Amino acid sequence: MHLSWKEALGFVAAALTTSAYVPGFMKVWKMKPAPAIGVSFGQYACVSAGIFCWLVYGIVIGSLSVMLANILTLPITLSILWYKKKYG
């Protein structure tokens, strides 16, 4: 499989943006019983909706990097939302 430089750049962007959510997820996961988890429910609801739209967009245009980034990121942001709803 040959990747164009554009798709390779997409994979680099995917790795960077997806990994950016991991520290927040780890913080929420560790602090889950705390009454005030320091993330905004509204912010993560908007981010999750946007990630879902990017996933659909990636499917429509057939971009593996866009699909993969959002397939990996969506569960992380949804988990943060779930923890916020349950414990926040």
PyMOL CGO cylinders between C-alpha atoms (Angstrom):
from pymol import cmd
from pymol.cgo import CYLINDER

trace = [
    CYLINDER, 0.00, 0.00, 0.00, 1.45, 3.37, -1.01, 0.3, 1, 1, 1, 1, 1, 1,
    CYLINDER, 1.45, 3.37, -1.01, 0.49, 6.41, 1.03, 0.3, 1, 1, 1, 1, 1, 1,
    CYLINDER, 0.49, 6.41, 1.03, 0.51, 9.82, -0.53, 0.3, 1, 1, 1, 1, 1, 1,
    CYLINDER, 0.51, 9.82, -0.53, 2.25, 12.56, 1.41, 0.3, 1, 1, 1, 1, 1, 1,
    CYLINDER, 2.25, 12.56, 1.41, -1.20, 14.02, 2.11, 0.3, 1, 1, 1, 1, 1, 1,
    CYLINDER, -1.20, 14.02, 2.11, -2.50, 10.83, 3.71, 0.3, 1, 1, 1, 1, 1, 1,
    CYLINDER, -2.50, 10.83, 3.71, 0.79, 10.41, 5.64, 0.3, 1, 1, 1, 1, 1, 1,
    CYLINDER, 0.79, 10.41, 5.64, 0.38, 13.93, 6.97, 0.3, 1, 1, 1, 1, 1, 1,
    CYLINDER, 0.38, 13.93, 6.97, -3.17, 12.98, 7.94, 0.3, 1, 1, 1, 1, 1, 1,
    CYLINDER, -3.17, 12.98, 7.94, -1.85, 10.06, 9.98, 0.3, 1, 1, 1, 1, 1, 1,
    CYLINDER, -1.85, 10.06, 9.98, 0.63, 12.32, 11.78, 0.3, 1, 1, 1, 1, 1, 1,
    CYLINDER, 0.63, 12.32, 11.78, -2.18, 14.78, 12.53, 0.3, 1, 1, 1, 1, 1, 1,
    CYLINDER, -2.18, 14.78, 12.53, -4.40, 11.90, 13.68, 0.3, 1, 1, 1, 1, 1, 1,
    CYLINDER, -4.40, 11.90, 13.68, -1.74, 10.60, 16.07, 0.3, 1, 1, 1, 1, 1, 1,
    CYLINDER, -1.74, 10.60, 16.07, -1.12, 14.04, 17.55, 0.3, 1, 1, 1, 1, 1, 1,
    CYLINDER, -1.12, 14.04, 17.55, -4.75, 15.07, 18.00, 0.3, 1, 1, 1, 1, 1, 1,
    CYLINDER, -4.75, 15.07, 18.00, -5.88, 11.69, 19.31, 0.3, 1, 1, 1, 1, 1, 1,
    CYLINDER, -5.88, 11.69, 19.31, -3.03, 11.50, 21.82, 0.3, 1, 1, 1, 1, 1, 1,
    CYLINDER, -3.03, 11.50, 21.82, -3.94, 14.98, 23.07, 0.3, 1, 1, 1, 1, 1, 1,
    CYLINDER, -3.94, 14.98, 23.07, -7.13, 13.57, 24.64, 0.3, 1, 1, 1, 1, 1, 1,
    CYLINDER, -7.13, 13.57, 24.64, -5.40, 10.72, 26.50, 0.3, 1, 1, 1, 1, 1, 1,
    CYLINDER, -5.40, 10.72, 26.50, -4.13, 12.81, 29.48, 0.3, 1, 1, 1, 1, 1, 1,
    CYLINDER, -4.13, 12.81, 29.48, -7.62, 14.25, 30.02, 0.3, 1, 1, 1, 1, 1, 1,
    CYLINDER, -7.62, 14.25, 30.02, -9.15, 10.79, 29.88, 0.3, 1, 1, 1, 1, 1, 1,
    CYLINDER, -9.15, 10.79, 29.88, -6.58, 9.45, 32.35, 0.3, 1, 1, 1, 1, 1, 1,
    CYLINDER, -6.58, 9.45, 32.35, -7.29, 12.34, 34.74, 0.3, 1, 1, 1, 1, 1, 1,
    CYLINDER, -7.29, 12.34, 34.74, -11.03, 11.77, 34.58, 0.3, 1, 1, 1, 1, 1, 1,
    CYLINDER, -11.03, 11.77, 34.58, -10.61, 8.01, 34.93, 0.3, 1, 1, 1, 1, 1, 1,
    CYLINDER, -10.61, 8.01, 34.93, -8.41, 8.37, 38.03, 0.3, 1, 1, 1, 1, 1, 1,
    CYLINDER, -8.41, 8.37, 38.03, -10.60, 11.07, 39.65, 0.3, 1, 1, 1, 1, 1, 1,
    CYLINDER, -10.60, 11.07, 39.65, -13.96, 9.49, 38.84, 0.3, 1, 1, 1, 1, 1, 1,
    CYLINDER, -13.96, 9.49, 38.84, -15.38, 9.56, 42.36, 0.3, 1, 1, 1, 1, 1, 1,
    CYLINDER, -15.38, 9.56, 42.36, -14.47, 13.20, 42.81, 0.3, 1, 1, 1, 1, 1, 1,
    CYLINDER, -14.47, 13.20, 42.81, -17.53, 15.46, 42.67, 0.3, 1, 1, 1, 1, 1, 1,
    CYLINDER, -17.53, 15.46, 42.67, -15.92, 18.11, 40.46, 0.3, 1, 1, 1, 1, 1, 1,
    CYLINDER, -15.92, 18.11, 40.46, -14.09, 16.64, 37.49, 0.3, 1, 1, 1, 1, 1, 1,
    CYLINDER, -14.09, 16.64, 37.49, -12.38, 19.58, 35.78, 0.3, 1, 1, 1, 1, 1, 1,
    CYLINDER, -12.38, 19.58, 35.78, -13.84, 19.24, 32.30, 0.3, 1, 1, 1, 1, 1, 1,
    CYLINDER, -13.84, 19.24, 32.30, -16.83, 20.93, 30.74, 0.3, 1, 1, 1, 1, 1, 1,
    CYLINDER, -16.83, 20.93, 30.74, -19.69, 18.60, 29.78, 0.3, 1, 1, 1, 1, 1, 1,
    CYLINDER, -19.69, 18.60, 29.78, -20.84, 21.02, 27.08, 0.3, 1, 1, 1, 1, 1, 1,
    CYLINDER, -20.84, 21.02, 27.08, -17.36, 21.29, 25.61, 0.3, 1, 1, 1, 1, 1, 1,
    CYLINDER, -17.36, 21.29, 25.61, -16.92, 17.53, 25.38, 0.3, 1, 1, 1, 1, 1, 1,
    CYLINDER, -16.92, 17.53, 25.38, -20.45, 17.10, 24.02, 0.3, 1, 1, 1, 1, 1, 1,
    CYLINDER, -20.45, 17.10, 24.02, -19.59, 19.52, 21.19, 0.3, 1, 1, 1, 1, 1, 1,
    CYLINDER, -19.59, 19.52, 21.19, -16.19, 17.92, 20.62, 0.3, 1, 1, 1, 1, 1, 1,
    CYLINDER, -16.19, 17.92, 20.62, -17.74, 14.44, 20.50, 0.3, 1, 1, 1, 1, 1, 1,
    CYLINDER, -17.74, 14.44, 20.50, -20.40, 15.56, 18.03, 0.3, 1, 1, 1, 1, 1, 1,
    CYLINDER, -20.40, 15.56, 18.03, -17.70, 17.16, 15.88, 0.3, 1, 1, 1, 1, 1, 1,
    CYLINDER, -17.70, 17.16, 15.88, -15.56, 14.02, 16.00, 0.3, 1, 1, 1, 1, 1, 1,
    CYLINDER, -15.56, 14.02, 16.00, -18.56, 11.96, 14.92, 0.3, 1, 1, 1, 1, 1, 1,
    CYLINDER, -18.56, 11.96, 14.92, -19.10, 14.34, 11.98, 0.3, 1, 1, 1, 1, 1, 1,
    CYLINDER, -19.10, 14.34, 11.98, -15.40, 14.08, 11.05, 0.3, 1, 1, 1, 1, 1, 1,
    CYLINDER, -15.40, 14.08, 11.05, -15.73, 10.29, 11.14, 0.3, 1, 1, 1, 1, 1, 1,
    CYLINDER, -15.73, 10.29, 11.14, -18.68, 10.38, 8.77, 0.3, 1, 1, 1, 1, 1, 1,
    CYLINDER, -18.68, 10.38, 8.77, -16.79, 12.84, 6.56, 0.3, 1, 1, 1, 1, 1, 1,
    CYLINDER, -16.79, 12.84, 6.56, -13.77, 10.53, 6.49, 0.3, 1, 1, 1, 1, 1, 1,
    CYLINDER, -13.77, 10.53, 6.49, -16.00, 7.65, 5.43, 0.3, 1, 1, 1, 1, 1, 1,
    CYLINDER, -16.00, 7.65, 5.43, -17.64, 9.75, 2.71, 0.3, 1, 1, 1, 1, 1, 1,
    CYLINDER, -17.64, 9.75, 2.71, -14.33, 10.91, 1.23, 0.3, 1, 1, 1, 1, 1, 1,
    CYLINDER, -14.33, 10.91, 1.23, -12.62, 7.56, 1.81, 0.3, 1, 1, 1, 1, 1, 1,
    CYLINDER, -12.62, 7.56, 1.81, -9.74, 8.94, 3.89, 0.3, 1, 1, 1, 1, 1, 1,
    CYLINDER, -9.74, 8.94, 3.89, -8.24, 6.22, 6.08, 0.3, 1, 1, 1, 1, 1, 1,
    CYLINDER, -8.24, 6.22, 6.08, -6.36, 8.75, 8.25, 0.3, 1, 1, 1, 1, 1, 1,
    CYLINDER, -6.36, 8.75, 8.25, -9.50, 10.79, 8.98, 0.3, 1, 1, 1, 1, 1, 1,
    CYLINDER, -9.50, 10.79, 8.98, -11.51, 7.64, 9.71, 0.3, 1, 1, 1, 1, 1, 1,
    CYLINDER, -11.51, 7.64, 9.71, -8.85, 6.12, 11.98, 0.3, 1, 1, 1, 1, 1, 1,
    CYLINDER, -8.85, 6.12, 11.98, -8.25, 9.32, 13.94, 0.3, 1, 1, 1, 1, 1, 1,
    CYLINDER, -8.25, 9.32, 13.94, -11.92, 9.70, 14.71, 0.3, 1, 1, 1, 1, 1, 1,
    CYLINDER, -11.92, 9.70, 14.71, -12.56, 6.00, 15.35, 0.3, 1, 1, 1, 1, 1, 1,
    CYLINDER, -12.56, 6.00, 15.35, -9.85, 6.20, 18.03, 0.3, 1, 1, 1, 1, 1, 1,
    CYLINDER, -9.85, 6.20, 18.03, -10.75, 9.61, 19.45, 0.3, 1, 1, 1, 1, 1, 1,
    CYLINDER, -10.75, 9.61, 19.45, -14.55, 9.26, 19.66, 0.3, 1, 1, 1, 1, 1, 1,
    CYLINDER, -14.55, 9.26, 19.66, -14.54, 6.56, 22.37, 0.3, 1, 1, 1, 1, 1, 1,
    CYLINDER, -14.54, 6.56, 22.37, -12.09, 8.61, 24.44, 0.3, 1, 1, 1, 1, 1, 1,
    CYLINDER, -12.09, 8.61, 24.44, -14.23, 11.76, 24.36, 0.3, 1, 1, 1, 1, 1, 1,
    CYLINDER, -14.23, 11.76, 24.36, -17.43, 9.77, 24.91, 0.3, 1, 1, 1, 1, 1, 1,
    CYLINDER, -17.43, 9.77, 24.91, -15.82, 8.10, 27.94, 0.3, 1, 1, 1, 1, 1, 1,
    CYLINDER, -15.82, 8.10, 27.94, -14.93, 11.49, 29.35, 0.3, 1, 1, 1, 1, 1, 1,
    CYLINDER, -14.93, 11.49, 29.35, -18.55, 12.58, 28.82, 0.3, 1, 1, 1, 1, 1, 1,
    CYLINDER, -18.55, 12.58, 28.82, -19.82, 9.44, 30.50, 0.3, 1, 1, 1, 1, 1, 1,
    CYLINDER, -19.82, 9.44, 30.50, -17.54, 9.91, 33.54, 0.3, 1, 1, 1, 1, 1, 1,
    CYLINDER, -17.54, 9.91, 33.54, -18.54, 13.58, 33.75, 0.3, 1, 1, 1, 1, 1, 1,
    CYLINDER, -18.54, 13.58, 33.75, -22.25, 12.67, 33.65, 0.3, 1, 1, 1, 1, 1, 1,
    CYLINDER, -22.25, 12.67, 33.65, -21.86, 9.89, 36.18, 0.3, 1, 1, 1, 1, 1, 1,
    CYLINDER, -21.86, 9.89, 36.18, -19.47, 11.53, 38.65, 0.3, 1, 1, 1, 1, 1, 1,
    CYLINDER, -19.47, 11.53, 38.65, -19.41, 15.25, 37.79, 0.3, 1, 1, 1, 1, 1, 1,
]
cmd.load_cgo(trace, "trace")
